Amino acid sequence: KLVQRNQGLNPPKAIWNRWNAFCDEHAPPTRPGGQGMRDPNRLGDELISRFLVGLPPGFWVNLVKKAQKEGKQEGLGEAWNQMCDEQAPKRHDDNRPTRDPRLVPPALLVDFLAGVLEHNGPEADVLANIIDAYAYDFEIGGRGHNREAESAAAFEGVEDEGI
């Protein structure tokens, strides 16, 4: 719901429309021959995760980078580094954990964001505000571009240790 309510998406309601189409194809029908169940509260975590991980990777990469930068004071950057140290794949050149969001599986990005939101502390409030203000263009985002990522200054100061 938090991601669906975001007003900075292009086209508007992009995630909402994708969710509905995904549910119609993968969720159990609400009645025989009817549309798929769309209420996330009535669907399993596995199905919801499959949908989230299926969004363009750039959506999650840019959101995590934004959280690292704008949530630095609240420790979101350090929380990302800690999660990567524990769960991210190792780099081939020096066997250190990968911390670059572009180089980890989308499921790890989703798990990081969901984990922060589930703790209901000040970090979760900051992340919820970051998500609400997040702008992403699905029309060009799927091709590896994003209006936030187009400007190198957008992520100035974000540490990509381990790149």
Solvent accessible surface area in square Angstrom, and as a share of the most:
residue,aa,sasa,rsa
1,K,154,0.65
2,L,37,0.19
3,V,22,0.13
4,Q,35,0.16
5,R,132,0.48
6,N,9,0.05
7,Q,164,0.73
8,G,22,0.21
9,L,9,0.04
10,N,47,0.24
11,P,50,0.32
12,P,102,0.64
13,K,122,0.52
14,A,4,0.03
15,I,2,0.01
16,W,112,0.39
17,N,75,0.39
18,R,91,0.33
19,W,12,0.04
20,N,17,0.09
21,A,62,0.48
22,F,31,0.13
23,C,0,0.00
24,D,67,0.35
25,E,134,0.60
26,H,75,0.34
27,A,10,0.08
28,P,83,0.52
29,P,77,0.48
30,T,67,0.39
31,R,154,0.56
32,P,133,0.84
33,G,89,0.85
34,G,21,0.21
35,Q,90,0.40
36,G,2,0.01
37,M,27,0.12
38,R,72,0.26
39,D,53,0.27
40,P,28,0.18
41,N,134,0.69
42,R,167,0.61
43,L,19,0.10
44,G,46,0.44
45,D,120,0.62
46,E,142,0.64
47,L,25,0.12
48,I,39,0.20
49,S,52,0.34
50,R,119,0.43
51,F,14,0.06
52,L,38,0.19
53,V,52,0.30
54,G,61,0.59
55,L,4,0.02
56,P,16,0.10
57,P,79,0.49
58,G,21,0.20
59,F,3,0.01
60,W,7,0.02
61,V,17,0.10
62,N,11,0.05
63,L,0,0.00
64,V,0,0.00
65,K,19,0.08
66,K,29,0.12
67,A,0,0.00
68,Q,10,0.04
69,K,77,0.33
70,E,85,0.38
71,G,0,0.00
72,K,113,0.48
73,Q,172,0.76
74,E,64,0.29
75,G,28,0.27
76,L,1,0.01
77,G,13,0.12
78,E,116,0.52
79,A,37,0.29
80,W,0,0.00
81,N,16,0.08
82,Q,103,0.46
83,M,24,0.11
84,C,0,0.00
85,D,61,0.31
86,E,118,0.53
87,Q,105,0.47
88,A,9,0.07
89,P,62,0.39
90,K,101,0.43
91,R,38,0.14
92,H,195,0.87
93,D,119,0.62
94,D,60,0.31
95,N,106,0.55
96,R,117,0.43
97,P,27,0.17
98,T,7,0.04
99,R,37,0.14
100,D,0,0.00
101,P,0,0.00
102,R,142,0.52
103,L,109,0.54
104,V,11,0.07
105,P,67,0.42
106,P,35,0.22
107,A,44,0.34
108,L,15,0.08
109,L,1,0.00
110,V,11,0.06
111,D,77,0.40
112,F,7,0.03
113,L,6,0.03
114,A,38,0.30
115,G,24,0.23
116,V,15,0.09
117,L,46,0.23
118,E,132,0.59
119,H,148,0.66
120,N,129,0.66
121,G,19,0.19
122,P,94,0.59
123,E,64,0.29
124,A,7,0.05
125,D,91,0.47
126,V,34,0.19
127,L,0,0.00
128,A,22,0.17
129,N,100,0.51
130,I,8,0.04
131,I,4,0.02
132,D,54,0.28
133,A,73,0.56
134,Y,1,0.00
135,A,21,0.16
136,Y,1,0.00
137,D,17,0.09
138,F,13,0.06
139,E,102,0.46
140,I,49,0.25
141,G,2,0.02
142,G,54,0.52
143,R,165,0.60
144,G,67,0.64
145,H,102,0.46
146,N,1,0.01
147,R,105,0.38
148,E,30,0.13
149,A,47,0.37
150,E,116,0.52
151,S,53,0.34
152,A,96,0.74
153,A,63,0.49
154,A,33,0.26
155,F,34,0.14
156,E,126,0.56
157,G,54,0.52
158,V,23,0.13
159,E,95,0.43
160,D,38,0.20
161,E,70,0.31
162,G,10,0.10
163,I,102,0.52
